[in-house]
Amino acid sequence: MKKKYKIEVDCAACGLKMEEAAKNTDGVAAATVGFMAQKMTVEFADGADPAAVMPKVREACKKVEPDCEVFI
């Protein structure tokens, strides 16, 4: 299952950091960040609950880029 989320990120390099952090989160099969669109697309692993996984994705993104925001 894929879902799109609104994000706030200041630069493209920061967006790439967020993308990598999201990809490395348990329950995420793939993730992409569109800096210009300020959107993150997350593809969840089979059987993963998006409501349980997204707080972990937000936490991982905040670790690499404290000023970012992921709107769940």
PyMOL Python script that loads the backbone (N, CA, C, O; Angstrom):
from pymol import cmd

cmd.read_pdbstr("""\
ATOM      1  N   MET A   1       0.841  -1.165   0.000  1.00  0.00           N
ATOM      2  CA  MET A   1       0.000   0.000   0.000  1.00  0.00           C
ATOM      3  C   MET A   1       0.892   1.236   0.000  1.00  0.00           C
ATOM      4  O   MET A   1       1.875   1.307   0.737  1.00  0.00           O
ATOM      5  N   LYS A   2       0.535   2.209  -0.839  1.00  0.00           N
ATOM      6  CA  LYS A   2       1.262   3.482  -0.905  1.00  0.00           C
ATOM      7  C   LYS A   2       0.382   4.594  -0.362  1.00  0.00           C
ATOM      8  O   LYS A   2      -0.829   4.618  -0.583  1.00  0.00           O
ATOM      9  N   LYS A   3       1.018   5.515   0.356  1.00  0.00           N
ATOM     10  CA  LYS A   3       0.318   6.699   0.850  1.00  0.00           C
ATOM     11  C   LYS A   3       1.218   7.905   0.676  1.00  0.00           C
ATOM     12  O   LYS A   3       2.442   7.791   0.740  1.00  0.00           O
ATOM     13  N   LYS A   4       0.605   9.070   0.454  1.00  0.00           N
ATOM     14  CA  LYS A   4       1.350  10.318   0.332  1.00  0.00           C
ATOM     15  C   LYS A   4       1.105  11.169   1.568  1.00  0.00           C
ATOM     16  O   LYS A   4       0.004  11.208   2.116  1.00  0.00           O
ATOM     17  N   TYR A   5       2.169  11.850   1.992  1.00  0.00           N
ATOM     18  CA  TYR A   5       2.096  12.707   3.171  1.00  0.00           C
ATOM     19  C   TYR A   5       2.707  14.065   2.852  1.00  0.00           C
ATOM     20  O   TYR A   5       3.699  14.158   2.129  1.00  0.00           O
ATOM     21  N   LYS A   6       2.113  15.101   3.391  1.00  0.00           N
ATOM     22  CA  LYS A   6       2.665  16.450   3.254  1.00  0.00           C
ATOM     23  C   LYS A   6       3.845  16.557   4.212  1.00  0.00           C
ATOM     24  O   LYS A   6       3.797  16.066   5.340  1.00  0.00           O
ATOM     25  N   ILE A   7       4.912  17.211   3.736  1.00  0.00           N
ATOM     26  CA  ILE A   7       6.090  17.418   4.567  1.00  0.00           C
ATOM     27  C   ILE A   7       6.521  18.873   4.476  1.00  0.00           C
ATOM     28  O   ILE A   7       6.093  19.604   3.582  1.00  0.00           O
ATOM     29  N   GLU A   8       7.364  19.282   5.401  1.00  0.00           N
ATOM     30  CA  GLU A   8       8.049  20.574   5.326  1.00  0.00           C
ATOM     31  C   GLU A   8       9.528  20.281   5.476  1.00  0.00           C
ATOM     32  O   GLU A   8       9.970  19.731   6.485  1.00  0.00           O
ATOM     33  N   VAL A   9      10.288  20.660   4.453  1.00  0.00           N
ATOM     34  CA  VAL A   9      11.729  20.463   4.475  1.00  0.00           C
ATOM     35  C   VAL A   9      12.360  21.637   3.739  1.00  0.00           C
ATOM     36  O   VAL A   9      11.820  22.118   2.742  1.00  0.00           O
ATOM     37  N   ASP A  10      13.515  22.098   4.240  1.00  0.00           N
ATOM     38  CA  ASP A  10      14.114  23.333   3.742  1.00  0.00           C
ATOM     39  C   ASP A  10      14.977  23.192   2.500  1.00  0.00           C
ATOM     40  O   ASP A  10      15.110  24.149   1.738  1.00  0.00           O
ATOM     41  N   CYS A  11      15.573  22.016   2.273  1.00  0.00           N
ATOM     42  CA  CYS A  11      16.453  21.881   1.108  1.00  0.00           C
ATOM     43  C   CYS A  11      16.382  20.469   0.545  1.00  0.00           C
ATOM     44  O   CYS A  11      15.940  19.540   1.221  1.00  0.00           O
ATOM     45  N   ALA A  12      16.817  20.320  -0.689  1.00  0.00           N
ATOM     46  CA  ALA A  12      16.768  19.025  -1.358  1.00  0.00           C
ATOM     47  C   ALA A  12      17.663  18.001  -0.662  1.00  0.00           C
ATOM     48  O   ALA A  12      17.299  16.829  -0.569  1.00  0.00           O
ATOM     49  N   ALA A  13      18.820  18.425  -0.175  1.00  0.00           N
ATOM     50  CA  ALA A  13      19.729  17.507   0.523  1.00  0.00           C
ATOM     51  C   ALA A  13      19.073  16.969   1.794  1.00  0.00           C
ATOM     52  O   ALA A  13      19.225  15.796   2.133  1.00  0.00           O
ATOM     53  N   CYS A  14      18.352  17.829   2.481  1.00  0.00           N
ATOM     54  CA  CYS A  14      17.637  17.400   3.684  1.00  0.00           C
ATOM     55  C   CYS A  14      16.538  16.403   3.314  1.00  0.00           C
ATOM     56  O   CYS A  14      16.290  15.443   4.043  1.00  0.00           O
ATOM     57  N   GLY A  15      15.893  16.636   2.189  1.00  0.00           N
ATOM     58  CA  GLY A  15      14.868  15.724   1.698  1.00  0.00           C
ATOM     59  C   GLY A  15      15.440  14.343   1.428  1.00  0.00           C
ATOM     60  O   GLY A  15      14.794  13.336   1.718  1.00  0.00           O
ATOM     61  N   LEU A  16      16.648  14.287   0.875  1.00  0.00           N
ATOM     62  CA  LEU A  16      17.297  12.998   0.628  1.00  0.00           C
ATOM     63  C   LEU A  16      17.618  12.274   1.928  1.00  0.00           C
ATOM     64  O   LEU A  16      17.490  11.053   2.014  1.00  0.00           O
ATOM     65  N   LYS A  17      18.037  13.035   2.944  1.00  0.00           N
ATOM     66  CA  LYS A  17      18.290  12.432   4.255  1.00  0.00           C
ATOM     67  C   LYS A  17      17.005  11.831   4.822  1.00  0.00           C
ATOM     68  O   LYS A  17      17.011  10.730   5.372  1.00  0.00           O
ATOM     69  N   MET A  18      15.912  12.568   4.680  1.00  0.00           N
ATOM     70  CA  MET A  18      14.615  12.090   5.161  1.00  0.00           C
ATOM     71  C   MET A  18      14.197  10.826   4.407  1.00  0.00           C
ATOM     72  O   MET A  18      13.699   9.871   5.004  1.00  0.00           O
ATOM     73  N   GLU A  19      14.403  10.833   3.102  1.00  0.00           N
ATOM     74  CA  GLU A  19      14.044   9.679   2.271  1.00  0.00           C
ATOM     75  C   GLU A  19      14.800   8.431   2.734  1.00  0.00           C
ATOM     76  O   GLU A  19      14.202   7.367   2.894  1.00  0.00           O
ATOM     77  N   GLU A  20      16.102   8.557   2.946  1.00  0.00           N
ATOM     78  CA  GLU A  20      16.907   7.422   3.402  1.00  0.00           C
ATOM     79  C   GLU A  20      16.467   6.949   4.783  1.00  0.00           C
ATOM     80  O   GLU A  20      16.396   5.746   5.033  1.00  0.00           O
ATOM     81  N   ALA A  21      16.172   7.887   5.678  1.00  0.00           N
ATOM     82  CA  ALA A  21      15.720   7.521   7.025  1.00  0.00           C
ATOM     83  C   ALA A  21      14.403   6.763   6.955  1.00  0.00           C
ATOM     84  O   ALA A  21      14.213   5.775   7.665  1.00  0.00           O
ATOM     85  N   ALA A  22      13.493   7.220   6.102  1.00  0.00           N
ATOM     86  CA  ALA A  22      12.197   6.549   5.956  1.00  0.00           C
ATOM     87  C   ALA A  22      12.368   5.149   5.386  1.00  0.00           C
ATOM     88  O   ALA A  22      11.729   4.203   5.849  1.00  0.00           O
ATOM     89  N   LYS A  23      13.235   5.013   4.371  1.00  0.00           N
ATOM     90  CA  LYS A  23      13.466   3.704   3.752  1.00  0.00           C
ATOM     91  C   LYS A  23      14.012   2.688   4.747  1.00  0.00           C
ATOM     92  O   LYS A  23      13.747   1.493   4.620  1.00  0.00           O
ATOM     93  N   ASN A  24      14.768   3.150   5.730  1.00  0.00           N
ATOM     94  CA  ASN A  24      15.391   2.264   6.702  1.00  0.00           C
ATOM     95  C   ASN A  24      14.519   1.984   7.917  1.00  0.00           C
ATOM     96  O   ASN A  24      14.972   1.355   8.873  1.00  0.00           O
ATOM     97  N   THR A  25      13.283   2.441   7.891  1.00  0.00           N
ATOM     98  CA  THR A  25      12.362   2.222   9.004  1.00  0.00           C
ATOM     99  C   THR A  25      11.633   0.899   8.815  1.00  0.00           C
ATOM    100  O   THR A  25      11.184   0.586   7.713  1.00  0.00           O
ATOM    101  N   ASP A  26      11.515   0.120   9.890  1.00  0.00           N
ATOM    102  CA  ASP A  26      10.780  -1.149   9.828  1.00  0.00           C
ATOM    103  C   ASP A  26       9.341  -0.896   9.386  1.00  0.00           C
ATOM    104  O   ASP A  26       8.678   0.017   9.879  1.00  0.00           O
ATOM    105  N   GLY A  27       8.874  -1.713   8.454  1.00  0.00           N
ATOM    106  CA  GLY A  27       7.513  -1.591   7.949  1.00  0.00           C
ATOM    107  C   GLY A  27       7.418  -0.787   6.672  1.00  0.00           C
ATOM    108  O   GLY A  27       6.345  -0.702   6.075  1.00  0.00           O
ATOM    109  N   VAL A  28       8.530  -0.188   6.237  1.00  0.00           N
ATOM    110  CA  VAL A  28       8.544   0.598   5.007  1.00  0.00           C
ATOM    111  C   VAL A  28       9.264  -0.201   3.922  1.00  0.00           C
ATOM    112  O   VAL A  28      10.405  -0.627   4.104  1.00  0.00           O
ATOM    113  N   ALA A  29       8.585  -0.398   2.792  1.00  0.00           N
ATOM    114  CA  ALA A  29       9.194  -1.103   1.658  1.00  0.00           C
ATOM    115  C   ALA A  29       9.965  -0.132   0.780  1.00  0.00           C
ATOM    116  O   ALA A  29      11.027  -0.470   0.258  1.00  0.00           O
ATOM    117  N   ALA A  30       9.427   1.087   0.614  1.00  0.00           N
ATOM    118  CA  ALA A  30      10.072   2.107  -0.224  1.00  0.00           C
ATOM    119  C   ALA A  30       9.549   3.471   0.197  1.00  0.00           C
ATOM    120  O   ALA A  30       8.455   3.596   0.748  1.00  0.00           O
ATOM    121  N   ALA A  31      10.356   4.491  -0.075  1.00  0.00           N
ATOM    122  CA  ALA A  31       9.941   5.865   0.229  1.00  0.00           C
ATOM    123  C   ALA A  31      10.623   6.813  -0.741  1.00  0.00           C
ATOM    124  O   ALA A  31      11.772   6.607  -1.130  1.00  0.00           O
ATOM    125  N   THR A  32       9.895   7.856  -1.125  1.00  0.00           N
ATOM    126  CA  THR A  32      10.464   8.907  -1.961  1.00  0.00           C
ATOM    127  C   THR A  32      10.012  10.252  -1.410  1.00  0.00           C
ATOM    128  O   THR A  32       8.896  10.396  -0.910  1.00  0.00           O
ATOM    129  N   VAL A  33      10.900  11.230  -1.512  1.00  0.00           N
ATOM    130  CA  VAL A  33      10.583  12.589  -1.083  1.00  0.00           C
ATOM    131  C   VAL A  33      10.651  13.493  -2.298  1.00  0.00           C
ATOM    132  O   VAL A  33      11.653  13.521  -3.012  1.00  0.00           O
ATOM    133  N   GLY A  34       9.579  14.229  -2.524  1.00  0.00           N
ATOM    134  CA  GLY A  34       9.544  15.236  -3.581  1.00  0.00           C
ATOM    135  C   GLY A  34       9.751  16.598  -2.942  1.00  0.00           C
ATOM    136  O   GLY A  34       8.820  17.183  -2.389  1.00  0.00           O
ATOM    137  N   PHE A  35      10.982  17.102  -3.022  1.00  0.00           N
ATOM    138  CA  PHE A  35      11.294  18.374  -2.366  1.00  0.00           C
ATOM    139  C   PHE A  35      10.443  19.514  -2.907  1.00  0.00           C
ATOM    140  O   PHE A  35       9.877  20.283  -2.130  1.00  0.00           O
ATOM    141  N   MET A  36      10.347  19.633  -4.212  1.00  0.00           N
ATOM    142  CA  MET A  36       9.600  20.748  -4.815  1.00  0.00           C
ATOM    143  C   MET A  36       8.109  20.677  -4.463  1.00  0.00           C
ATOM    144  O   MET A  36       7.470  21.705  -4.236  1.00  0.00           O
ATOM    145  N   ALA A  37       7.568  19.474  -4.420  1.00  0.00           N
ATOM    146  CA  ALA A  37       6.148  19.295  -4.104  1.00  0.00           C
ATOM    147  C   ALA A  37       5.890  19.256  -2.600  1.00  0.00           C
ATOM    148  O   ALA A  37       4.743  19.354  -2.161  1.00  0.00           O
ATOM    149  N   GLN A  38       6.972  19.111  -1.798  1.00  0.00           N
ATOM    150  CA  GLN A  38       6.853  18.979  -0.344  1.00  0.00           C
ATOM    151  C   GLN A  38       5.926  17.808   0.021  1.00  0.00           C
ATOM    152  O   GLN A  38       5.016  17.932   0.841  1.00  0.00           O
ATOM    153  N   LYS A  39       6.203  16.663  -0.629  1.00  0.00           N
ATOM    154  CA  LYS A  39       5.432  15.436  -0.393  1.00  0.00           C
ATOM    155  C   LYS A  39       6.374  14.262  -0.183  1.00  0.00           C
ATOM    156  O   LYS A  39       7.461  14.206  -0.759  1.00  0.00           O
ATOM    157  N   MET A  40       5.944  13.333   0.644  1.00  0.00           N
ATOM    158  CA  MET A  40       6.647  12.073   0.838  1.00  0.00           C
ATOM    159  C   MET A  40       5.681  10.953   0.482  1.00  0.00           C
ATOM    160  O   MET A  40       4.554  10.911   0.974  1.00  0.00           O
ATOM    161  N   THR A  41       6.133  10.048  -0.377  1.00  0.00           N
ATOM    162  CA  THR A  41       5.347   8.867  -0.718  1.00  0.00           C
ATOM    163  C   THR A  41       5.986   7.682  -0.018  1.00  0.00           C
ATOM    164  O   THR A  41       7.182   7.428  -0.157  1.00  0.00           O
ATOM    165  N   VAL A  42       5.167   6.959   0.739  1.00  0.00           N
ATOM    166  CA  VAL A  42       5.658   5.809   1.490  1.00  0.00           C
ATOM    167  C   VAL A  42       4.902   4.578   1.031  1.00  0.00           C
ATOM    168  O   VAL A  42       3.671   4.550   1.026  1.00  0.00           O
ATOM    169  N   GLU A  43       5.662   3.556   0.643  1.00  0.00           N
ATOM    170  CA  GLU A  43       5.084   2.254   0.321  1.00  0.00           C
ATOM    171  C   GLU A  43       5.356   1.347   1.508  1.00  0.00           C
ATOM    172  O   GLU A  43       6.507   1.126   1.885  1.00  0.00           O
ATOM    173  N   PHE A  44       4.295   0.829   2.087  1.00  0.00           N
ATOM    174  CA  PHE A  44       4.410   0.024   3.297  1.00  0.00           C
ATOM    175  C   PHE A  44       4.630  -1.443   2.954  1.00  0.00           C
ATOM    176  O   PHE A  44       4.128  -1.939   1.945  1.00  0.00           O
ATOM    177  N   ALA A  45       5.384  -2.127   3.802  1.00  0.00           N
ATOM    178  CA  ALA A  45       5.618  -3.564   3.638  1.00  0.00           C
ATOM    179  C   ALA A  45       4.292  -4.302   3.830  1.00  0.00           C
ATOM    180  O   ALA A  45       3.379  -3.800   4.486  1.00  0.00           O
ATOM    181  N   ASP A  46       4.203  -5.493   3.252  1.00  0.00           N
ATOM    182  CA  ASP A  46       2.991  -6.308   3.398  1.00  0.00           C
ATOM    183  C   ASP A  46       2.684  -6.542   4.866  1.00  0.00           C
ATOM    184  O   ASP A  46       3.551  -6.954   5.637  1.00  0.00           O
ATOM    185  N   GLY A  47       1.449  -6.277   5.240  1.00  0.00           N
ATOM    186  CA  GLY A  47       1.007  -6.499   6.607  1.00  0.00           C
ATOM    187  C   GLY A  47       1.331  -5.372   7.575  1.00  0.00           C
ATOM    188  O   GLY A  47       0.929  -5.425   8.738  1.00  0.00           O
ATOM    189  N   ALA A  48       2.053  -4.351   7.116  1.00  0.00           N
ATOM    190  CA  ALA A  48       2.401  -3.234   8.007  1.00  0.00           C
ATOM    191  C   ALA A  48       1.212  -2.297   8.169  1.00  0.00           C
ATOM    192  O   ALA A  48       0.475  -2.045   7.215  1.00  0.00           O
ATOM    193  N   ASP A  49       1.033  -1.794   9.361  1.00  0.00           N
ATOM    194  CA  ASP A  49      -0.051  -0.855   9.663  1.00  0.00           C
ATOM    195  C   ASP A  49       0.484   0.569   9.542  1.00  0.00           C
ATOM    196  O   ASP A  49       1.321   0.983  10.344  1.00  0.00           O
ATOM    197  N   PRO A  50       0.009   1.325   8.545  1.00  0.00           N
ATOM    198  CA  PRO A  50       0.510   2.697   8.367  1.00  0.00           C
ATOM    199  C   PRO A  50       0.395   3.563   9.625  1.00  0.00           C
ATOM    200  O   PRO A  50       1.267   4.391   9.892  1.00  0.00           O
ATOM    201  N   ALA A  51      -0.673   3.374  10.392  1.00  0.00           N
ATOM    202  CA  ALA A  51      -0.862   4.175  11.604  1.00  0.00           C
ATOM    203  C   ALA A  51       0.216   3.873  12.650  1.00  0.00           C
ATOM    204  O   ALA A  51       0.547   4.734  13.465  1.00  0.00           O
ATOM    205  N   ALA A  52       0.752   2.672  12.628  1.00  0.00           N
ATOM    206  CA  ALA A  52       1.804   2.308  13.576  1.00  0.00           C
ATOM    207  C   ALA A  52       3.193   2.653  13.035  1.00  0.00           C
ATOM    208  O   ALA A  52       4.096   2.969  13.810  1.00  0.00           O
ATOM    209  N   VAL A  53       3.371   2.596  11.721  1.00  0.00           N
ATOM    210  CA  VAL A  53       4.686   2.805  11.110  1.00  0.00           C
ATOM    211  C   VAL A  53       5.028   4.289  10.979  1.00  0.00           C
ATOM    212  O   VAL A  53       6.180   4.667  11.192  1.00  0.00           O
ATOM    213  N   MET A  54       4.070   5.131  10.639  1.00  0.00           N
ATOM    214  CA  MET A  54       4.370   6.538  10.351  1.00  0.00           C
ATOM    215  C   MET A  54       4.948   7.317  11.535  1.00  0.00           C
ATOM    216  O   MET A  54       5.808   8.167  11.307  1.00  0.00           O
ATOM    217  N   PRO A  55       4.535   7.084  12.773  1.00  0.00           N
ATOM    218  CA  PRO A  55       5.234   7.779  13.873  1.00  0.00           C
ATOM    219  C   PRO A  55       6.717   7.415  13.937  1.00  0.00           C
ATOM    220  O   PRO A  55       7.543   8.251  14.303  1.00  0.00           O
ATOM    221  N   LYS A  56       7.062   6.164  13.581  1.00  0.00           N
ATOM    222  CA  LYS A  56       8.461   5.755  13.542  1.00  0.00           C
ATOM    223  C   LYS A  56       9.195   6.449  12.400  1.00  0.00           C
ATOM    224  O   LYS A  56      10.355   6.832  12.545  1.00  0.00           O
ATOM    225  N   VAL A  57       8.516   6.610  11.265  1.00  0.00           N
ATOM    226  CA  VAL A  57       9.111   7.318  10.127  1.00  0.00           C
ATOM    227  C   VAL A  57       9.375   8.770  10.513  1.00  0.00           C
ATOM    228  O   VAL A  57      10.451   9.302  10.240  1.00  0.00           O
ATOM    229  N   ARG A  58       8.404   9.404  11.141  1.00  0.00           N
ATOM    230  CA  ARG A  58       8.580  10.798  11.576  1.00  0.00           C
ATOM    231  C   ARG A  58       9.763  10.925  12.529  1.00  0.00           C
ATOM    232  O   ARG A  58      10.576  11.840  12.398  1.00  0.00           O
ATOM    233  N   GLU A  59       9.858  10.012  13.482  1.00  0.00           N
ATOM    234  CA  GLU A  59      10.958  10.030  14.451  1.00  0.00           C
ATOM    235  C   GLU A  59      12.310   9.863  13.748  1.00  0.00           C
ATOM    236  O   GLU A  59      13.268  10.564  14.073  1.00  0.00           O
ATOM    237  N   ALA A  60      12.390   8.938  12.789  1.00  0.00           N
ATOM    238  CA  ALA A  60      13.634   8.715  12.048  1.00  0.00           C
ATOM    239  C   ALA A  60      14.018   9.953  11.246  1.00  0.00           C
ATOM    240  O   ALA A  60      15.193  10.313  11.181  1.00  0.00           O
ATOM    241  N   CYS A  61      13.036  10.600  10.640  1.00  0.00           N
ATOM    242  CA  CYS A  61      13.303  11.812   9.859  1.00  0.00           C
ATOM    243  C   CYS A  61      13.784  12.948  10.766  1.00  0.00           C
ATOM    244  O   CYS A  61      14.691  13.694  10.397  1.00  0.00           O
ATOM    245  N   LYS A  62      13.187  13.078  11.929  1.00  0.00           N
ATOM    246  CA  LYS A  62      13.589  14.129  12.869  1.00  0.00           C
ATOM    247  C   LYS A  62      15.010  13.922  13.387  1.00  0.00           C
ATOM    248  O   LYS A  62      15.690  14.890  13.729  1.00  0.00           O
ATOM    249  N   LYS A  63      15.464  12.671  13.447  1.00  0.00           N
ATOM    250  CA  LYS A  63      16.827  12.395  13.900  1.00  0.00           C
ATOM    251  C   LYS A  63      17.847  12.919  12.894  1.00  0.00           C
ATOM    252  O   LYS A  63      18.889  13.444  13.285  1.00  0.00           O
ATOM    253  N   VAL A  64      17.552  12.779  11.596  1.00  0.00           N
ATOM    254  CA  VAL A  64      18.512  13.222  10.576  1.00  0.00           C
ATOM    255  C   VAL A  64      18.319  14.679  10.188  1.00  0.00           C
ATOM    256  O   VAL A  64      19.254  15.324   9.714  1.00  0.00           O
ATOM    257  N   GLU A  65      17.113  15.203  10.385  1.00  0.00           N
ATOM    258  CA  GLU A  65      16.809  16.594  10.023  1.00  0.00           C
ATOM    259  C   GLU A  65      15.816  17.159  11.033  1.00  0.00           C
ATOM    260  O   GLU A  65      14.609  17.115  10.796  1.00  0.00           O
ATOM    261  N   PRO A  66      16.307  17.692  12.163  1.00  0.00           N
ATOM    262  CA  PRO A  66      15.429  18.142  13.251  1.00  0.00           C
ATOM    263  C   PRO A  66      14.399  19.205  12.848  1.00  0.00           C
ATOM    264  O   PRO A  66      13.336  19.292  13.463  1.00  0.00           O
ATOM    265  N   ASP A  67      14.700  20.010  11.830  1.00  0.00           N
ATOM    266  CA  ASP A  67      13.774  21.075  11.437  1.00  0.00           C
ATOM    267  C   ASP A  67      12.662  20.619  10.488  1.00  0.00           C
ATOM    268  O   ASP A  67      11.798  21.417  10.124  1.00  0.00           O
ATOM    269  N   CYS A  68      12.674  19.361  10.089  1.00  0.00           N
ATOM    270  CA  CYS A  68      11.658  18.878   9.142  1.00  0.00           C
ATOM    271  C   CYS A  68      10.349  18.596   9.856  1.00  0.00           C
ATOM    272  O   CYS A  68      10.292  18.542  11.084  1.00  0.00           O
ATOM    273  N   GLU A  69       9.304  18.420   9.073  1.00  0.00           N
ATOM    274  CA  GLU A  69       8.004  18.026   9.620  1.00  0.00           C
ATOM    275  C   GLU A  69       7.352  17.055   8.651  1.00  0.00           C
ATOM    276  O   GLU A  69       7.403  17.245   7.436  1.00  0.00           O
ATOM    277  N   VAL A  70       6.743  16.020   9.195  1.00  0.00           N
ATOM    278  CA  VAL A  70       5.969  15.059   8.416  1.00  0.00           C
ATOM    279  C   VAL A  70       4.558  15.099   8.993  1.00  0.00           C
ATOM    280  O   VAL A  70       4.348  14.787  10.166  1.00  0.00           O
ATOM    281  N   PHE A  71       3.604  15.480   8.170  1.00  0.00           N
ATOM    282  CA  PHE A  71       2.220  15.600   8.629  1.00  0.00           C
ATOM    283  C   PHE A  71       1.498  14.270   8.408  1.00  0.00           C
ATOM    284  O   PHE A  71       1.236  13.870   7.273  1.00  0.00           O
ATOM    285  N   ILE A  72       1.184  13.599   9.510  1.00  0.00           N
ATOM    286  CA  ILE A  72       0.554  12.276   9.435  1.00  0.00           C
ATOM    287  C   ILE A  72      -0.956  12.431   9.415  1.00  0.00           C
ATOM    288  O   ILE A  72      -1.678  11.436   9.355  1.00  0.00           O
TER     289      ILE A  72
END
""", "prot")
cmd.dss("prot")
cmd.show_as("cartoon", "prot")
cmd.util.cbc("prot")
cmd.orient("prot")
